[in-house]
Amino acid sequence: MPDPGAPALLLVGHGSRSRRGVAAYWEFVDVVQAEAPELRLGCGFIELAQPDLDTAIARLADAGASRVVAVPLVLLGAGHMKNDGPATLARARARHAGVTFAYARALGIHPTPLEVAAERIGSTLADWPRDATAVVVVSRGSSDPDANADLYKVARLLWGGRRTELVEPAFVSLAPPSLPEALDRCRRLGADRIAVIPYFLFTGVLVERIRSQSQDWQEAHSDIEVRVGAEMGADRRLARLVLERYREALDGDVRMNCDCCAYRVTLPGFEDRVGAPLLIHPHVHT
């Protein structure tokens, strides 16, 4: 049973128009609860699904929570993590004066998601020979250059532990290179077989788009074999990382990594963003 005196854990989901994507979030909630049955969990979404975060926080406050730690279920921190999460907690502090709120780090570039992604790569490659084989790691894509650059680091780290296949990054929305562009590049570099790995926690509209784009590209290039792997899903190792972020927020001095934030430092091509106000993505419920 949850300990009513322990700080509550708020699992900040992005939300999805996909029922399967929302269901995957709730499956992950169950895994987190099984790993920490003593914790009271709050569950909510930034957009596209219910309950929204304001409602989730109100439920925790009404249930008697005096401390809440919000953990964003985000692999590569971009606008939702940097802007919407802090804005939600700012509203919560104004509405629930007797409750203390802390904001944990996103899951980020960490050995655990890299380990899970490497397993997804291995399962997708399966019986393929490793020569003339490539891997495309596909993320959501963002207007935030820092988040996009992180995917390149992920791809490099995944390649560094393997070195038997070419590993290329790609984005399914908002940023180049697109998935078809990355597949074209792998083909030009000599790949006969390409594994496409969604670098996503949960399935959803964008993961289905990855599958659709991969199939369309395969049909146009019959000389190349393409396989699409699975997203990370409700893995217990990721649940333990969420709990690690929760404890870190309680016990340590947690600060967002702003070393490459386009709003704080000058990055080539993004000079106009330095010092600009952070604009919160509009949501109907707020």
Summary of the structure (lengths in Angstrom):
residues: 286
radius of gyration: 19.8
end to end distance: 32.9
largest distance: 63.7
contacts: 944
relative contact order: 0.16
helix: 42%
strand: 16%
